[in-house]
Amino acid sequence: MSVRTQRLLLCAFVLLGIIYLCTNRRANNKDVSVKQLLAAAIRAAEIGGLEVVTVHDQIKFKIESKGKTKEGVNDPVTAADYRSHCAMYRSLTEAFPGITVISEETSQDCDKIVVEDIKNSVKNLEGYDMSDDIVNVNDITIWIDPLDATKEFTENLLQYVSTMVCIAVKGQPIIGVIYKPFETRQNYSLFWTWSNHGVSRNLKNLPKLISVEQVKDNKTPILIVSLSHAGQVKNSSKVAFGDNIKIISAAGAGYKFLEVAAGNATAYVHTTAIKKWDICAGTAILSALGGTVTQLYDQQPIYFGANDAKVLTKGLLATMSEHAWYSEKFLHDFPSDSH
């Protein structure tokens, strides 16, 4: 073999090595620490909540409308929604370039909002001993709700208000964060879970829900439903369960999920269409705690991938126990082909 040929082969090997290293480096750049994502999600929910509180503390703020819901209820939007969206969306996309973030709101004057670097927010997890997972950024979808319960925010019913972040991997919601910016009780404003890894301490040792046997022994099922269509759900529930039932009307999907997790309601029932950014974080939290969340009318699981539908149309059922019993009650009287 000639010297010239040897040199050409050597150059070819070197070039292949450089290409391999560059390709591998680009692949590694797409790998994301899920623990780092969790910490960032917690901080994103907090800074979104700070924007919500800032707007609320103003003497006056503008209330616009996005139109009417199918139930004929006004769907308001405020500066708090937009400012929270900008803070949460920008902080997440700048910390994790190329990641998919789906928000309830669209960007409006986001360049006027100063956002912090949240990528290294691991101090939020101090005291939690958790292993880490590495996931490709293309498999991740982040769902954010910058202000859950906007209507109640405008009416000063602040107990229902929250900001939420959910992280789904290949459509499965594995991390849920719900932050209640107006909660005054210490250690009860921030709730989070990471499936099979850890939960915030305030979600541990929650009371057990009553069992189906207790319900059948004249115990009352307690359903929590939306304020906007409580009458419709009440009628449906009485057909399914009879008069021995209690209905709690509340606003904010995040609030209702937490009430089920806490044992103050045995099931969260929603019979009409609902947006997935409203339910992703709650689904992740309830699932991590051992609960079940499905579509109401066909018991199918709910997926939260970037290409999945953004609206759930077949109702929602969320429970901590006896999910099949509740589901069968509704399915018996309201089969899926009627919706």
SEDO-501097 format. One record per residue (C-alpha): residue number from 1; residue in one letter; x, y, z. Coordinates in steps of 0.1 Angstrom, whole numbers, plus 5000, padded with zeros to 4 digits. Layout:
@seq->NUM&type->A&u->X&v->Y&w->Z
...
// end
This chain:
@seq->1&type->M&u->5000&v->5000&w->5000
@seq->2&type->S&u->5014&v->5033&w->4990
@seq->3&type->V&u->5021&v->5061&w->5015
@seq->4&type->R&u->4995&v->5083&w->4997
@seq->5&type->T&u->4969&v->5056&w->5001
@seq->6&type->Q&u->4977&v->5052&w->5038
@seq->7&type->R&u->4973&v->5090&w->5042
@seq->8&type->L&u->4940&v->5090&w->5025
@seq->9&type->L&u->4927&v->5061&w->5046
@seq->10&type->L&u->4940&v->5079&w->5078
@seq->11&type->C&u->4922&v->5111&w->5067
@seq->12&type->A&u->4890&v->5091&w->5061
@seq->13&type->F&u->4891&v->5075&w->5095
@seq->14&type->V&u->4897&v->5109&w->5112
@seq->15&type->L&u->4868&v->5124&w->5092
@seq->16&type->L&u->4845&v->5096&w->5102
@seq->17&type->G&u->4855&v->5100&w->5138
@seq->18&type->I&u->4848&v->5137&w->5137
@seq->19&type->I&u->4814&v->5130&w->5121
@seq->20&type->Y&u->4806&v->5104&w->5148
@seq->21&type->L&u->4815&v->5127&w->5177
@seq->22&type->C&u->4795&v->5156&w->5163
@seq->23&type->T&u->4765&v->5134&w->5157
@seq->24&type->N&u->4768&v->5119&w->5191
@seq->25&type->R&u->4771&v->5153&w->5207
@seq->26&type->R&u->4740&v->5165&w->5189
@seq->27&type->A&u->4721&v->5134&w->5201
@seq->28&type->N&u->4733&v->5140&w->5237
@seq->29&type->N&u->4721&v->5176&w->5234
@seq->30&type->K&u->4686&v->5163&w->5229
@seq->31&type->D&u->4688&v->5143&w->5261
@seq->32&type->V&u->4671&v->5159&w->5291
@seq->33&type->S&u->4673&v->5152&w->5328
@seq->34&type->V&u->4638&v->5145&w->5341
@seq->35&type->K&u->4648&v->5155&w->5376
@seq->36&type->Q&u->4660&v->5189&w->5362
@seq->37&type->L&u->4627&v->5191&w->5343
@seq->38&type->L&u->4607&v->5185&w->5375
@seq->39&type->A&u->4626&v->5213&w->5393
@seq->40&type->A&u->4621&v->5237&w->5364
@seq->41&type->A&u->4584&v->5228&w->5362
@seq->42&type->I&u->4580&v->5236&w->5399
@seq->43&type->R&u->4597&v->5270&w->5395
@seq->44&type->A&u->4577&v->5277&w->5363
@seq->45&type->A&u->4545&v->5272&w->5382
@seq->46&type->E&u->4557&v->5295&w->5410
@seq->47&type->I&u->4568&v->5323&w->5388
@seq->48&type->G&u->4535&v->5321&w->5368
@seq->49&type->G&u->4517&v->5324&w->5401
@seq->50&type->L&u->4537&v->5354&w->5411
@seq->51&type->E&u->4526&v->5371&w->5379
@seq->52&type->V&u->4490&v->5362&w->5387
@seq->53&type->V&u->4493&v->5378&w->5422
@seq->54&type->T&u->4509&v->5409&w->5408
@seq->55&type->V&u->4480&v->5415&w->5384
@seq->56&type->H&u->4455&v->5408&w->5411
@seq->57&type->D&u->4471&v->5434&w->5434
@seq->58&type->Q&u->4466&v->5461&w->5409
@seq->59&type->I&u->4436&v->5484&w->5415
@seq->60&type->K&u->4421&v->5476&w->5381
@seq->61&type->F&u->4429&v->5451&w->5354
@seq->62&type->K&u->4413&v->5445&w->5320
@seq->63&type->I&u->4391&v->5415&w->5315
@seq->64&type->E&u->4386&v->5403&w->5279
@seq->65&type->S&u->4366&v->5374&w->5265
@seq->66&type->K&u->4376&v->5345&w->5244
@seq->67&type->G&u->4339&v->5339&w->5236
@seq->68&type->K&u->4314&v->5315&w->5250
@seq->69&type->T&u->4318&v->5279&w->5260
@seq->70&type->K&u->4294&v->5252&w->5247
@seq->71&type->E&u->4275&v->5256&w->5279
@seq->72&type->G&u->4270&v->5293&w->5271
@seq->73&type->V&u->4294&v->5305&w->5299
@seq->74&type->N&u->4317&v->5334&w->5292
@seq->75&type->D&u->4353&v->5324&w->5288
@seq->76&type->P&u->4373&v->5353&w->5302
@seq->77&type->V&u->4410&v->5361&w->5298
@seq->78&type->T&u->4430&v->5387&w->5317
@seq->79&type->A&u->4464&v->5403&w->5318
@seq->80&type->A&u->4472&v->5377&w->5346
@seq->81&type->D&u->4466&v->5349&w->5321
@seq->82&type->Y&u->4490&v->5365&w->5295
@seq->83&type->R&u->4517&v->5375&w->5320
@seq->84&type->S&u->4517&v->5341&w->5336
@seq->85&type->H&u->4518&v->5324&w->5302
@seq->86&type->C&u->4548&v->5345&w->5291
@seq->87&type->A&u->4567&v->5338&w->5323
@seq->88&type->M&u->4560&v->5301&w->5323
@seq->89&type->Y&u->4563&v->5295&w->5285
@seq->90&type->R&u->4595&v->5315&w->5280
@seq->91&type->S&u->4613&v->5302&w->5310
@seq->92&type->L&u->4606&v->5266&w->5300
@seq->93&type->T&u->4615&v->5270&w->5263
@seq->94&type->E&u->4646&v->5290&w->5270
@seq->95&type->A&u->4658&v->5265&w->5296
@seq->96&type->F&u->4651&v->5235&w->5273
@seq->97&type->P&u->4655&v->5246&w->5237
@seq->98&type->G&u->4636&v->5224&w->5212
@seq->99&type->I&u->4611&v->5212&w->5238
@seq->100&type->T&u->4574&v->5212&w->5230
@seq->101&type->V&u->4553&v->5234&w->5253
@seq->102&type->I&u->4515&v->5236&w->5249
@seq->103&type->S&u->4498&v->5264&w->5267
@seq->104&type->E&u->4462&v->5275&w->5271
@seq->105&type->E&u->4472&v->5310&w->5261
@seq->106&type->T&u->4491&v->5326&w->5232
@seq->107&type->S&u->4521&v->5349&w->5236
@seq->108&type->Q&u->4512&v->5386&w->5240
@seq->109&type->D&u->4538&v->5412&w->5247
@seq->110&type->C&u->4561&v->5385&w->5261
@seq->111&type->D&u->4592&v->5405&w->5254
@seq->112&type->K&u->4581&v->5429&w->5282
@seq->113&type->I&u->4582&v->5401&w->5308
@seq->114&type->V&u->4615&v->5395&w->5325
@seq->115&type->V&u->4620&v->5358&w->5330
@seq->116&type->E&u->4646&v->5340&w->5351
@seq->117&type->D&u->4668&v->5311&w->5342
@seq->118&type->I&u->4650&v->5281&w->5357
@seq->119&type->K&u->4671&v->5253&w->5342
@seq->120&type->N&u->4691&v->5248&w->5374
@seq->121&type->S&u->4663&v->5250&w->5399
@seq->122&type->V&u->4673&v->5218&w->5417
@seq->123&type->K&u->4672&v->5236&w->5451
@seq->124&type->N&u->4634&v->5231&w->5448
@seq->125&type->L&u->4641&v->5194&w->5454
@seq->126&type->E&u->4664&v->5197&w->5484
@seq->127&type->G&u->4656&v->5170&w->5509
@seq->128&type->Y&u->4641&v->5146&w->5483
@seq->129&type->D&u->4663&v->5116&w->5475
@seq->130&type->M&u->4653&v->5106&w->5440
@seq->131&type->S&u->4670&v->5089&w->5412
@seq->132&type->D&u->4671&v->5105&w->5378
@seq->133&type->D&u->4660&v->5095&w->5343
@seq->134&type->I&u->4673&v->5108&w->5310
@seq->135&type->V&u->4648&v->5113&w->5282
@seq->136&type->N&u->4650&v->5124&w->5246
@seq->137&type->V&u->4636&v->5159&w->5242
@seq->138&type->N&u->4615&v->5147&w->5212
@seq->139&type->D&u->4596&v->5124&w->5235
@seq->140&type->I&u->4586&v->5152&w->5259
@seq->141&type->T&u->4555&v->5174&w->5258
@seq->142&type->I&u->4549&v->5200&w->5285
@seq->143&type->W&u->4514&v->5212&w->5291
@seq->144&type->I&u->4509&v->5245&w->5310
@seq->145&type->D&u->4478&v->5262&w->5324
@seq->146&type->P&u->4489&v->5298&w->5333
@seq->147&type->L&u->4458&v->5305&w->5352
@seq->148&type->D&u->4433&v->5279&w->5361
@seq->149&type->A&u->4398&v->5293&w->5371
@seq->150&type->T&u->4402&v->5327&w->5354
@seq->151&type->K&u->4365&v->5335&w->5358
@seq->152&type->E&u->4368&v->5329&w->5396
@seq->153&type->F&u->4400&v->5350&w->5396
@seq->154&type->T&u->4379&v->5379&w->5382
@seq->155&type->E&u->4353&v->5373&w->5409
@seq->156&type->N&u->4379&v->5371&w->5437
@seq->157&type->L&u->4371&v->5335&w->5444
@seq->158&type->L&u->4408&v->5329&w->5448
@seq->159&type->Q&u->4407&v->5296&w->5466
@seq->160&type->Y&u->4401&v->5280&w->5432
@seq->161&type->V&u->4430&v->5296&w->5413
@seq->162&type->S&u->4461&v->5277&w->5404
@seq->163&type->T&u->4489&v->5275&w->5379
@seq->164&type->M&u->4498&v->5241&w->5365
@seq->165&type->V&u->4526&v->5223&w->5347
@seq->166&type->C&u->4525&v->5188&w->5334
@seq->167&type->I&u->4553&v->5168&w->5317
@seq->168&type->A&u->4543&v->5139&w->5295
@seq->169&type->V&u->4567&v->5114&w->5280
@seq->170&type->K&u->4555&v->5096&w->5249
@seq->171&type->G&u->4520&v->5108&w->5258
@seq->172&type->Q&u->4520&v->5095&w->5294
@seq->173&type->P&u->4518&v->5123&w->5321
@seq->174&type->I&u->4546&v->5115&w->5345
@seq->175&type->I&u->4550&v->5148&w->5363
@seq->176&type->G&u->4523&v->5171&w->5377
@seq->177&type->V&u->4527&v->5204&w->5394
@seq->178&type->I&u->4498&v->5225&w->5409
@seq->179&type->Y&u->4506&v->5258&w->5425
@seq->180&type->K&u->4479&v->5278&w->5444
@seq->181&type->P&u->4493&v->5313&w->5446
@seq->182&type->F&u->4467&v->5326&w->5470
@seq->183&type->E&u->4468&v->5298&w->5495
@seq->184&type->T&u->4477&v->5312&w->5529
@seq->185&type->R&u->4482&v->5279&w->5548
@seq->186&type->Q&u->4518&v->5271&w->5552
@seq->187&type->N&u->4530&v->5241&w->5530
@seq->188&type->Y&u->4497&v->5239&w->5512
@seq->189&type->S&u->4503&v->5260&w->5482
@seq->190&type->L&u->4526&v->5237&w->5460
@seq->191&type->F&u->4519&v->5201&w->5451
@seq->192&type->W&u->4538&v->5179&w->5428
@seq->193&type->T&u->4544&v->5143&w->5418
@seq->194&type->W&u->4568&v->5124&w->5397
@seq->195&type->S&u->4555&v->5089&w->5389
@seq->196&type->N&u->4576&v->5061&w->5406
@seq->197&type->H&u->4601&v->5086&w->5419
@seq->198&type->G&u->4586&v->5110&w->5445
@seq->199&type->V&u->4558&v->5132&w->5457
@seq->200&type->S&u->4557&v->5165&w->5476
@seq->201&type->R&u->4555&v->5158&w->5513
@seq->202&type->N&u->4521&v->5175&w->5516
@seq->203&type->L&u->4506&v->5148&w->5494
@seq->204&type->K&u->4518&v->5120&w->5516
@seq->205&type->N&u->4497&v->5103&w->5542
@seq->206&type->L&u->4464&v->5115&w->5527
@seq->207&type->P&u->4433&v->5099&w->5542
@seq->208&type->K&u->4419&v->5069&w->5525
@seq->209&type->L&u->4387&v->5073&w->5505
@seq->210&type->I&u->4356&v->5053&w->5515
@seq->211&type->S&u->4354&v->5020&w->5497
@seq->212&type->V&u->4327&v->5008&w->5474
@seq->213&type->E&u->4315&v->4985&w->5502
@seq->214&type->Q&u->4310&v->5015&w->5525
@seq->215&type->V&u->4291&v->5033&w->5497
@seq->216&type->K&u->4268&v->5003&w->5493
@seq->217&type->D&u->4262&v->5003&w->5530
@seq->218&type->N&u->4244&v->5036&w->5527
@seq->219&type->K&u->4275&v->5058&w->5526
@seq->220&type->T&u->4272&v->5087&w->5502
@seq->221&type->P&u->4293&v->5090&w->5471
@seq->222&type->I&u->4307&v->5125&w->5469
@seq->223&type->L&u->4311&v->5139&w->5434
@seq->224&type->I&u->4329&v->5171&w->5427
@seq->225&type->V&u->4318&v->5189&w->5395
@seq->226&type->S&u->4323&v->5221&w->5377
@seq->227&type->L&u->4304&v->5252&w->5388
@seq->228&type->S&u->4296&v->5260&w->5352
@seq->229&type->H&u->4274&v->5229&w->5346
@seq->230&type->A&u->4267&v->5215&w->5381
@seq->231&type->G&u->4230&v->5211&w->5373
@seq->232&type->Q&u->4236&v->5189&w->5343
@seq->233&type->V&u->4260&v->5166&w->5362
@seq->234&type->K&u->4236&v->5165&w->5392
@seq->235&type->N&u->4208&v->5152&w->5370
@seq->236&type->S&u->4230&v->5126&w->5354
@seq->237&type->S&u->4244&v->5115&w->5387
@seq->238&type->K&u->4210&v->5111&w->5403
@seq->239&type->V&u->4200&v->5089&w->5374
@seq->240&type->A&u->4232&v->5068&w->5379
@seq->241&type->F&u->4233&v->5067&w->5417
@seq->242&type->G&u->4199&v->5076&w->5429
@seq->243&type->D&u->4192&v->5103&w->5455
@seq->244&type->N&u->4218&v->5091&w->5479
@seq->245&type->I&u->4246&v->5112&w->5465
@seq->246&type->K&u->4263&v->5144&w->5474
@seq->247&type->I&u->4274&v->5170&w->5448
@seq->248&type->I&u->4301&v->5195&w->5454
@seq->249&type->S&u->4303&v->5224&w->5429
@seq->250&type->A&u->4337&v->5239&w->5425
@seq->251&type->A&u->4358&v->5258&w->5400
@seq->252&type->G&u->4393&v->5250&w->5387
@seq->253&type->A&u->4403&v->5215&w->5375
@seq->254&type->G&u->4434&v->5216&w->5396
@seq->255&type->Y&u->4414&v->5224&w->5427
@seq->256&type->K&u->4390&v->5195&w->5420
@seq->257&type->F&u->4418&v->5170&w->5414
@seq->258&type->L&u->4434&v->5179&w->5447
@seq->259&type->E&u->4400&v->5176&w->5465
@seq->260&type->V&u->4398&v->5140&w->5452
@seq->261&type->A&u->4434&v->5133&w->5463
@seq->262&type->A&u->4427&v->5147&w->5497
@seq->263&type->G&u->4396&v->5125&w->5502
@seq->264&type->N&u->4371&v->5154&w->5503
@seq->265&type->A&u->4354&v->5140&w->5472
@seq->266&type->T&u->4352&v->5104&w->5460
@seq->267&type->A&u->4351&v->5112&w->5423
@seq->268&type->Y&u->4357&v->5142&w->5400
@seq->269&type->V&u->4332&v->5140&w->5371
@seq->270&type->H&u->4331&v->5161&w->5340
@seq->271&type->T&u->4305&v->5154&w->5314
@seq->272&type->T&u->4313&v->5179&w->5287
@seq->273&type->A&u->4344&v->5188&w->5267
@seq->274&type->I&u->4375&v->5199&w->5286
@seq->275&type->K&u->4409&v->5211&w->5275
@seq->276&type->K&u->4439&v->5189&w->5283
@seq->277&type->W&u->4460&v->5216&w->5298
@seq->278&type->D&u->4433&v->5218&w->5325
@seq->279&type->I&u->4436&v->5181&w->5334
@seq->280&type->C&u->4472&v->5170&w->5326
@seq->281&type->A&u->4488&v->5180&w->5359
@seq->282&type->G&u->4459&v->5166&w->5379
@seq->283&type->T&u->4460&v->5133&w->5360
@seq->284&type->A&u->4497&v->5130&w->5367
@seq->285&type->I&u->4492&v->5137&w->5404
@seq->286&type->L&u->4463&v->5114&w->5409
@seq->287&type->S&u->4479&v->5086&w->5389
@seq->288&type->A&u->4511&v->5088&w->5409
@seq->289&type->L&u->4492&v->5085&w->5441
@seq->290&type->G&u->4475&v->5054&w->5430
@seq->291&type->G&u->4443&v->5069&w->5415
@seq->292&type->T&u->4428&v->5065&w->5381
@seq->293&type->V&u->4418&v->5090&w->5354
@seq->294&type->T&u->4399&v->5080&w->5323
@seq->295&type->Q&u->4374&v->5093&w->5298
@seq->296&type->L&u->4340&v->5091&w->5314
@seq->297&type->Y&u->4320&v->5074&w->5286
@seq->298&type->D&u->4343&v->5048&w->5274
@seq->299&type->Q&u->4369&v->5042&w->5302
@seq->300&type->Q&u->4398&v->5048&w->5278
@seq->301&type->P&u->4430&v->5063&w->5291
@seq->302&type->I&u->4439&v->5099&w->5281
@seq->303&type->Y&u->4471&v->5107&w->5262
@seq->304&type->F&u->4490&v->5139&w->5263
@seq->305&type->G&u->4514&v->5138&w->5234
@seq->306&type->A&u->4522&v->5167&w->5211
@seq->307&type->N&u->4501&v->5152&w->5183
@seq->308&type->D&u->4472&v->5141&w->5205
@seq->309&type->A&u->4439&v->5161&w->5204
@seq->310&type->K&u->4440&v->5191&w->5228
@seq->311&type->V&u->4404&v->5187&w->5238
@seq->312&type->L&u->4389&v->5158&w->5256
@seq->313&type->T&u->4353&v->5152&w->5243
@seq->314&type->K&u->4342&v->5120&w->5260
@seq->315&type->G&u->4340&v->5133&w->5296
@seq->316&type->L&u->4363&v->5128&w->5325
@seq->317&type->L&u->4363&v->5105&w->5355
@seq->318&type->A&u->4389&v->5108&w->5382
@seq->319&type->T&u->4390&v->5087&w->5414
@seq->320&type->M&u->4413&v->5074&w->5440
@seq->321&type->S&u->4396&v->5041&w->5444
@seq->322&type->E&u->4367&v->5019&w->5429
@seq->323&type->H&u->4371&v->5036&w->5396
@seq->324&type->A&u->4354&v->5008&w->5377
@seq->325&type->W&u->4323&v->5009&w->5400
@seq->326&type->Y&u->4318&v->5046&w->5393
@seq->327&type->S&u->4324&v->5042&w->5356
@seq->328&type->E&u->4299&v->5014&w->5353
@seq->329&type->K&u->4273&v->5035&w->5370
@seq->330&type->F&u->4276&v->5062&w->5344
@seq->331&type->L&u->4280&v->5039&w->5314
@seq->332&type->H&u->4249&v->5020&w->5324
@seq->333&type->D&u->4227&v->5050&w->5320
@seq->334&type->F&u->4248&v->5071&w->5296
@seq->335&type->P&u->4264&v->5048&w->5270
@seq->336&type->S&u->4292&v->5063&w->5249
@seq->337&type->D&u->4274&v->5062&w->5216
@seq->338&type->S&u->4250&v->5088&w->5229
@seq->339&type->H&u->4277&v->5114&w->5234
// end
